Amino acid sequence: MNTRPRSSVVRPLMALTALVGGLLASAAGAVPARATEPTPSVPGPAGSPVPAELAAALAYAACVPGGETAADTAVANQVRPSMNGPRLGRSVNAYNVSCARVITRTVKGRGLDKRAAVIAVTTAITESTLHNYTVAVDHDSLGLFQQRPSQGWGTPAQLTDPVYATNAFINAMLRKYPNNSWMSGDIGAICQKVQVSAVPDAYGREVHDAQLLVNALWNTSADLGVLEFYLSDNQSSTVATRPVFAYGNSPMVPITGDWDGDGKDTVSTYDPTTGRFYISNNPASGQAQYTFLYGDSYAVPFVGDWDGDGKDNVGVRMGNVFFMRTSPVSSATETTQSVAYGDAPMIPLAGDWDGDGKDTVSAYDPASGKFLLSNNPATGQAQYVFRYGDPNAVPFVGDWDGDGKDNVGVRMGGGFYLRTSAVTSATETTHSVAYGDSGDLPVIGDWDGDGKDSQGIVR
């Protein structure tokens, strides 16, 4: 059993987040914490844009593993004649495109509208001319977004990880613009409200170029095309133990569930642009067996067994309300139950925390790195509240030891960290495995029916 790395341990290069902290509260003798308890404030102002006269002399790191690709060169050549912004303009190159690509991919992987990627890329063009700077010139500002460790954005290593930095920016945007209010209004003004720059009028000049880049990358980049699944039956395996297969296309996002009650999970997808689920018991065939709309476009999907029948079903979170589909995925009839739990910026989770065979909805707060778990979310109160992973980690849920009770985990760069001590326990133990690259999307499931969940990635 591995001990989870603490905050004093330097995390691997390109890690999405480091794991820190421990259990803050448990149900044993503790007053349940409100799931809607106040969360930490948004990080403070980021740095000013890197001066053009210094930009060429500063050290910077690759934005994606392996560096830019031939496809990045093709996109640069495609957009260059039309670029006209003062920061990047017609000097755009493959490296700049690779940085815009990882921003776009990260935003799209969260199921957000393309406008969120335009806002993020506009900010990165303005702040760093799409360079992942590893040397600070304005106080301690670093990375694509010139975010400052001293202002609470993250550690220097995190802020030079483009995936982490993008997620930190997007989380700040979602908190400052709740209920999708970022979908309208002046993009330059939105960038300024999130970053709080000393040069507020600089962003608006780069919106045109950001739109060109995102339009070119949103549907044509290889990273944003067919979804390929790499699944492992072994929690300690660093490579896929099953044949790689493709299912669905971007902008779909992956989900997993046991749709037929055979004890094995299969992957499926959700299309945020339409609100449609594509469910399959045999995804290697490439064909969906059940296709249906549920919830609004750009809702956040989740999966669980709501009635204990051994079959998973879907749900969506809209605002702070969880909507759980109670009619089988094979049924044309739609019935629903709902519950309000947590705050809107939190990420929805579902798990069987007490082993009664039924999943209950819970939440993860990316701003604080806290899990807020409940066996009875209708009360609005969390029974178990603990911090596992740094803010802006990618959370997931699974039964790691086959005891019938789910536990949590976080994705960190190319690693999966599985919390092996019970959610009720103040003792914290962890099993970790390196699997995939930092930009890959994690998926969790019991692929072989042995009662234990294991890791997978989608790219």
N, C-alpha and C positions, 0 to 999 in steps of 0.2 A: 504494500500500500504506500503510495507516495504522499508526502506532506505537501500541501499546497504552497507554492511560492509566496513569500510575503512581499510587502512593498519595497523592502530594501534590496530585493533581488532584481538585477537588471534583466529585462525581458528580451526575448529574441528579436532580431531585426524584423521590421515590418509587422510586429505583433499588433493585433487589434486592440488588446488591452492587457494589463497585468492584473493578477489576482491579488487582492489585498483584503485586510480586515477580517472580521469574524462575526459570529452570532451576536446580534444586538438584543434580541428578545425572544422568548419562547413561551409556549402556552403553559408550561409547568410553573405555576405560582406567579406568573407575570400578568399584568393587566394588558389585555389585547390592545394592540396599536391600531389606530384608525388607518384604513387603506388610503384615506384621503388626507393623511397628515401632511403638513407643509413640507415641500421639497426644497432643496437648496436653490438659491437664486441662480439665474443664468450667469455664466462667466462674464467678466468685465470687458472693457474695451480691448480690441485687438490692436496690433501695431499699425503704424502708417505704411503706405505702400513703399516697397523697396525703391530707392531713387534710381532712375534710369542710368545715371552715370556710374553707379556701383554694381548694377545688375550683372554685368558680364564678368566681374572680378570675383564674385562670391561663389563659394562652394555649394553644390547642390547634389542631391541623390536621385537615383532612378525612382520613377513613380510606380512602376510595375516591375515584378520580378522578370529578369531577362532583358529589360529595357524596351525601347521602341521597336515596332515591327514594320514590315513592308506595308501592312494595312494602314498604319499610322502615317507613313510617308504618302500614301495615296490620298488619305483624307486631307493632309496638309496641302498637297498640290491642288486638291479640289476646291478648298475654301480660300486659298491665298489670294486669288484675283479679286475677291469680293470683300476681303477684310479691310477695315478702315479705321479701327480704333487707335488711339495714341499710344497705348501701352504695348500691344502685340502687333496688330495690323498685318502688313504683308511680310513681316519677318517670321511668321508662324512656321514652325518646323515639326518634324516627327516627334521630338521629345515633348514639345508643348501639347501635341495631340494626345500622346500617351498619358499625360497628366489629366487632360480633360476627359479622357476615356475612363480612367479609374474613378473620377468624380461622378461621371454619368452612370457608370455601372453600379456604383454604390447607391446612388439615389434611386435608380430604377429597381435595384434589388429590394428596396424597402417598399415597393409598390406605390411610390408617389408619382404624381403627374410630372410630365416633362418640364413644366415651368419651374419646379424645384431645382432641377438640374441647371436650367438657365440662370437662376438666381445664384446657385453655388459657383458655377463657372465664371459668371460675371465678377463675383467677389474675388475668385482666385486670379483672374486676369489682372484685376486692379491691384491686388495686394502683392503679387509675386511674379507677374507676367508669366504665369503657369510654370513656375520653377519650385521644386521642393527644396528650399534653401535650408542648409544645415548650419549656417553661420548667421548670427543675429547682428543687425546694424541699427535697428531701432529698439533700444532697450533689449528685451529678451525675446523679440518676435521671431518665430520660426515657421518653416513649412510653407505649403501652398497658400494658406490663409493668413500667414503672419500672426498666428495666435500666440498668446503670451502665457508661459507657465505661471508667472507671478499674478496673472489675472484669473487664474482658475481654469484655464482651458485644458490643461493636462501637463504631463511631464515633457521634457524636450524630446525624448524618444518617441512618445506618442504623437506629438505634433508634427514630427517628420515622417510619420506613417500616414500616407494619403487616405487610407480607408478610415482610420480613426479620426483624422482631422475633418474629413467630410462629414462623418457621423456627428461629430461634436458641433459643427456648423449647423447641420440640419436639425439637430435636437434643440439648439438655441432658437432657430427660426420657428420651429413648431411651438415652442413655449411662448415666444413673443407674438406669434400670429396663430392663436388657437382656432379650432373649428374651420380649418382650411382657409382662413382669411388671407393667407399669402397668395391665393389663387387669383386675386385681383389687386389692382393698385400699381403704382409706379415701382418697377423692379429696382431701380437705383435707390429709392427711398427705403425699400425693404432691406436691401444689402446694408445700408447705413444703420438701420435700427438694430440689426443683428450684430454688426461689427463695432459700431460706435467709433467710426474712424475720425481722425482729425482733419481728413479731407473728404467731407461728405458728398461733394458734387462730382467726385472722380468716377463713381460707379456707373452713373448713367451713360457715360461716354463709351462703355465697353459692352453694353447690352447687345448691340447689333452683332458684334463678333462672337459673343457667347452663344447667341441664338444660332448662328451659322454652324459652330462647332457641335452643339448639342443635336441640331437637326441631322448633321452628317453622321453622328455616332449613335443616335438613339435606336435606329432600326437596322443599320448596315454593318456595325462593328461585329466581328466574329464573336466577341465576348457577349454580345447582346442578341445572339441568334438562338439556335436550337439549344435546348437545355439538355446537358449530358449528366448522367447520374453515375457516381462512383461510390459503391456501397460495400461495407465490410461487415462480416458476421463476428469479427473478433475485436473486442475493445482495445486490444494491445497491438493490432496490426497497423502498420503504417501505409499499407497499400490496399487497394480494393480486392476483396476475396470473391467478388461476383463479377460476371461480365458487364462491361460498361454498356449502357443503353441510353437512347434519346427518347424524351417524352415531353411534348409541349414546346412552345416557342416563347421567346421574350416578346411581350412584357409579362408573361405569366410568372408566378412565383410558386415555389414548390411547397406542398403540404404532404403529410404522411398519415396513414390511418389503416386500421383493420376494418375494411368495409363489409366483409362477408362473414366475420366471426370465426375464421379458421385459425386464429392465433398468430397470424403473420401480417405484418404491416406491408403495405405497398405505397409507392409514391404516386401522387396525383398533382394537379396544379389548380391555381386560382388566377383568373385574369382580372387585375384591378381596374382596367379601363372599362370593363363591361359589368363587373360584379358576377361573373359566371364561373362556376366550379366545373372541372373536368376530372371525373373520378374513374379509376380503373383498378380492377383486381389483377390485371396483367399488363402493367405499363410497358414491359419490353416489347409488346406488340405495337406500341405507338398509338393505340386507339383508345379513346375514352368510352367507357360503357354507360356512364350516367353523366349527363350534362344539364345543368340547371342554373338559373339565376337565384341569388340569395343576398339580400341587402343592397345597399347603394354602391355605386362605383367608388373605388378607392377606400372602401372599408378595410379593416385589418382582419384577415382570416385566422381561425384557430380550429383545432380538432379535439374531440373528446367523446367518451362513452357516457352519455348523460343519464341513461336509465339502467345501466348495469347488465345489459343483454349481451355483452361481449362484442358488440359491433360499434365502431366509431361513427360519429356524425360530424357535421361541420357547424361552424358558427362564424359570426362576424362581430367586430367591435366598432361601434360608431359613437364618437364622443366618449363618454365614460360608461356606456351601456353595452353589455354583452347580450347578443341575440343568438340563441342556440336552436338549431333546427332539430325538431324532435320527430318528424316523420322520416322514415328510412331514406337513404340516398337513392334507393331504387324506386321510390314512390313519386308519383306525379302530384300527390297531395302535399301541401305545405302546412306544417304546424310549428309553432315557435313558443319558447319560453324565454324570458329576459330578466336581467338583473343589472342594477347599477353597482359598479364597484371600482374604486380607485379614481384617479384623475385622468383626463383625456390624454396627456402626453405619455402615460405609462404604456408599456407593451403588454398585450394580453398573453396569458399562459393558461394551460389547463392540465390538471394532473390528479391522480388518485393518491392523495396525501396520507390517508388513513387505512388503505387496503380494503375498503368496503365494496370494491368493484365499480364504483361510480366516480367519474372525473368531476371536479369542481373548478370553476374559473378563478384565476388569481392574476397577479400583475407583477411586472418588473419595472422599476423606475430607473431609466437610463441616466438621469441626472445625478443620482446618488449611488447607483450600483446596488440598490436594495431590492430584495425579493419580498413581496407581501402576499403570503399564502393563507388560504382559508378553506376549511371544510364546510363553511356555511356563509358564502359570500352575500347572501340576502341580508345579513345583519349589517353589512357595510364595514365590518371590522376584520382586520387581519389577525389571525391567531399566531402566526410565526413571521417575524420580521427580522431579516438578517442581511448583511452586506456580503456579497460573494462576487468578486471581480471589481475592477475599476469602473467608474462611470463609462457609459457608452459601450460596454461589452455587448456581445450578441448572446442572449439567453436561450436556453432550451430545456426540455424536460424529458426524463426517461426513467425506467426501472433498471438500475444498473446491476442488481444482484439477484433478481428473480423472486423477491419476497412479496411481490404484489403491491408494493408501495412505490410511488414515483418519487424522484428526487430531481434536483436542478443541476445545471451545468452552465458553463460559459465558453464561448469560442474566443481564443486568443491567438491572433496571427494565424499560423499554420497548426495550432494545437487545439485539442478538445480537453477541457478540464471538467471532470465529472465529480460532483460532491458525493462522497460515499457514506458520510455520517448522516443519520436521519435528520429530516427537517426539524424534528422536535429536540435535537441534541445540541448542547452547547459545545461539544467536541467537534472539531472540523477535520476531516480527512478527505483526501482527493486522489483520484486516479487520473493520469494524464496520458495523452497519446498525440504524437505529431501526425497530422493527416491533412493533406491538401495545402494550398497556398492561402495567403491572407485574404485575397480577394474572392475566394470561393464562398458560396453560400452553404451553411451547414444544414444537414437533415439528420434526424434521429428516428430509429425504428427497430422493431424486432423482426429482422428480415427472414430468419430461419425458424421462428416459432419455438425457440428454446426458453422463452420467458424473460430474456434479458435484452435490453435495447443496446444498440451500438451505433457507431458513427457512419456518416456518409457526407459527401459534398456534391454540389451541383456547380457546373461551370459551363 
